[in-house]
Structure formats: structure tokens, C-alpha cells
Amino acid sequence: MHAPALAQDLARNSAPDSAPDSAHDAARARRAVSVMFVANGIAFASWAARVPAVRERLALRDSVLGLALLGLACGAMLAFRAAGPLIARFGSRRVTRVSAVLLCAALPLPALAPSFGALVAALLLLGVCNGFMDVAMNAQSVEVERRYGRPILASFHGMFSLGGLIGAAVGALAADRALSPAAHLVAVAAVLAAAVTAAGGALSADARPVPAAAGAAGTSRSTQLVLLGLVAFCSSVGEGAMANWSAVYLRDELHTTAAVAATGYAVFSLAMLLGRFSGDGLTQRLGPQRLVRAAGLLVAGGLGAALLVNVPLAMMLGFGCVGAGLSVVVPLVFRAGASAPDVAPGKALATLATMSYGGFLVGPPAIGLLSDQLTLRGGLVLVVALVLVIVALAPVVARGPAARLPAARPHAIGGH
């Protein structure tokens, strides 16, 4: 799926959007965006849960599977580059609706691939659709938050995490019942397609005017945007480290059982989920800058102390601190970037998504290389060091209008 094809689909519905003016419409838009985040989380986790079965069906070695999975990352990176201009032209509402449906259509394709080449192509397409949806639904979340007049952005990211837990649980059940990956993913895609189609009509129109400089080549080189991207990059390195190395650390370094090792990432994920659902209230009480600084110190102190003590229980608590602390960082970064006065929201979010995703790609291999030279314990010190960078850069999330929360309008929504 390339940007021109997506643009043609978007252009079929060219009637101007009308912005919802009532509290009821804003609440409907919030529910609709929540559905999009949950659906995206379910889709991603559903595929991840069936990777072993797809590898077995195609008889792929781990190294060959790793090359195929690069297609997913490459597709997302390509979409990030094109998403900004598409959102500037058509609005995040339309891009979210179209990309969500296309993601559902692409979800079963890797499970249906008859060969390695077909698998790479299917994953590339899935990555493109997911990349467009990622940027567009985040632009939607910023727009809905603006209409609310109070912080709600972190809760959307919490809905993605909740979707991931649901998708992983359903995927595990499907694997346990020996349901084929194709049948499982087709069923999930059908349910998700119905959900996002029903929710799409309630999404919010983009009311913020696009600045004249938006889309200019220099926009993505904004100093503030680069610094925000660096914060997102450092945070994503930490998330990627937990996903790839937490269980390995407990198993190989501390010699725990396989079950205890798997619990390490579960603790991290649960702490991140709870942190995201708590993040909006904390943002309102502390402000973005203080919250990012406190979150970074929690991660650095918790993980640093755990590595010093270096026993299983301490590491579990350290992983929980990482999840709770990093849970609020990327939502605050996205809010700051999308609110910058001289950058179109879609372009800003696409740039930040690219840098954030780069942390996931670069971080785990970098820790692996450090582990070869030192130990895995030494490799995880990289996470502590990068989180201290986040602490130092905390003021960037509160600079200018980037992170100042909009004043509540007369009909600003009161409840969750």
C-alpha cells in the first residue's frame, strides 16, 4: 500500500468535515479514538502471538524470520514519511478511518503467505497500514484532547496497551486450541473492521488551521521537534530493552525459572498500563515538565538500584519502575509536538513517530553489543543513562504552547 493509493481512497470522500461543537460530540469522538487505539493494539498483538506458528508453517530459520520481520519495520518507516502530508491534505479523521480499515484487511495476509517472499511483502504492507494509522490516530487524540480542555492523551495510549493485552490473550487461546493463524487473524480482522468502521463516523474533524510553514522542508528540523524526538527515542530504547531483554536477564543472569523470567515483562507491561491510565491526572496536577522529570528519575533510580542489588525481586520492582515511568513520556512528547505553533500536527507526529520507532529498532541490538563487551547487567545501564537524558530534556515538553494544556471551554467534559 503506497501513499498515492491511500490518497485516492481518501479523496473519494471529499465533503468537508464539520467539527463537533457539543460536549456529547466530544465524548463520542473520545470513545471513537479509544476504539481505534484498542483495535490497533489488538491487531499488533494478534500478529505477534502467531509469529511462531507462521515460522513453523514456512519452515523458516530464526535468522530468516528476522529478515522477514524487518519488512514490518520498513513499512512503518515509509508510512511515517508520507503520513504528515496526507494528514495535512485530508485531515487526521479521514486518514484514521481509511488506514484502520486497510490495517484490518492486511492483518491476515502474513498468515496466508505461501513463501518467504510473500511473507516479506505482506509484512511490508501491514507495516505501511499500521504506520499510517499510528500517526493519524495520535493526531486525532491530540485534536480530541484540545476539544476537551484537559489532559486525556495518556488514556488513549493506555487503551492501546489494553488492546495489546486482549490481543495477546486471544492469540494465546487460539494457539492453545490449535486454531490456524490464518483462521485466527481473519476472524480478528473481521471483528476489528466492524468496530473501526462503526467508530469512524464519530471521529473529530481537524479544527486547528494548518500553518503556512507546515510541510516546508525545514519544519522537521525544528530544534524543539528534534529534542522532543530525542526524548521519545530514549524512552523507546527503554521499552525495547524491557521487551527484548527483561526475560533474558532474569533467566540467564539471575538463573530464575522460565516462568519467573516471563513474569518480568508482564510486570513491566502492567505497570505501563496502570501508568498510562494515571498519566492524565498526574499531568493535570504536576504539569508536563515536572511529570517527565519525576518519571525519568523513577526509572533511573528504580532500575539503577535493582541492577545494584541484582536479585530477582529487586529486578521485578525495577522493571515495574521502568514501565510506570516510561508510560507517560511518549504521550507528553506527542502532545508537545502536535501543539507546536509552526509545525503541522500530522508532520510533527510523523517525525516524532519515526524517531520513537528508531529507538525500538536501535536499542535492543545496542544493548546486545554492550552485553558482549561487558555483561547484560552492564548493557542495561544504557537504559539508565538515556533516561537521565530524558530528565535533562524535561523542559522541552513544556516550552511555548507545545505542552500547555488548553483552557477549558464552557462545555469542557467533566468525567472520564
C-alpha positions, 0 to 999 in steps of 0.5 A: 500500500503506497501513499498515492493509493491511500490518497485516492481512497481518501479523496473519494470522500471529499465533503468537508468535515464539520467539527463537533461543537457539543460536549456529547460530540466530544465524548463520542469522538473520545470513545471513537479514538479509544476504539481505534487505539484498542483495535490497533493494539489488538491487531499488533498483538494478534500478529505477534502471538502467531509469529511462531506458528507462521515460522513453523508453517514456512519452515523458516530459520530464526535468522530468516524470520528476522529478515522477514520481520524487518519488512514490518519495520520498513513499512512503518518507516515509509508510512511515517514519511508520507503520513504528515502530508496526507494528514495535512491534505485530508485531515487526521479523521479521514486518514484514521478511518481509511488506514484502520480499515486497510490495517484490518484487511492486511492483518491476515495476509502474513498468515496466508503467505505461501513463501518467504517472499510473500511473507516479506511483502505482506509484512511490508504492507501491514507495516505501511497500514499500521504506520499510517494509522499510528500517526493519524490516530495520535493526531486525532487524540491530540485534536480530541484532547484540545476539544476537551480542555484537559489532559486525556492523551495518556488514556488513549495510549493506555487503551492501546496497551489494553488492546495489546493485552486482549490481543495477546490473550486471544492469540494465546487461546487460539494457539492453545486450541490449535486454531490456524493463524490464518483462521485466527487473524481473519476472524480478528480482522473481521471483528476489528473492521466492524468496530473501526468502521462503526467508530469512524463516523464519530471521529473529530474533524481537524479544527486547528488551521494548518500553518503556512510553514507546515510541510516546508522542508525545514519544519522537521528540523525544528530544534524543539521537534528534534529534542522532543524526538530525542526524548521519545527515542530514549524512552523507546530504547527503554521499552525495547530493552524491557521487551527484548531483554527483561526475560533474558536477564532474569533467566540467564543472569539471575538463573530464575525459572522460565516462568519467573523470567516471563513474569518480568515483562508482564510486570513491566507491561502492567505497570505501563498500563496502570501508568498510562491510565494515571498519566492524565491526572498526574499531568493535570496536577504536576504539569508536563515538565515536572511529570517527565522529570519525576518519571525519568528519575523513577526509572533511573533510580528504580532500575539503577538500584535493582541492577545494584542489588541484582536479585530477582525481586529487586529486578521485578520492582525495577522493571515495574519502575521502568514501565510506570515511568516510561508510560507517560513520556511518549504521550507528553512528547506527542502532545508537545509536538502536535501543539507546536505553533509552526509545525503541522500536527500530522508532520510533527507526529510523523517525525516524532513517530519515526524517531520513537520507532528508531529507538525500538529498532536501535536499542535492543541490538545496542544493548546486545553489543554492550552485553558482549563487551561487558555483561547484560547487567552492564548493557542495561545501564544504557537504559539508565543513562538515556533516561537521565537524558530524558530528565535533562530534556524535561523542559522541552515538553513544556516550552511555548504552547507545545505542552500547555494544556488548553483552557477549558471551554464552557462545555469542557467534559467533566468525567472520564 
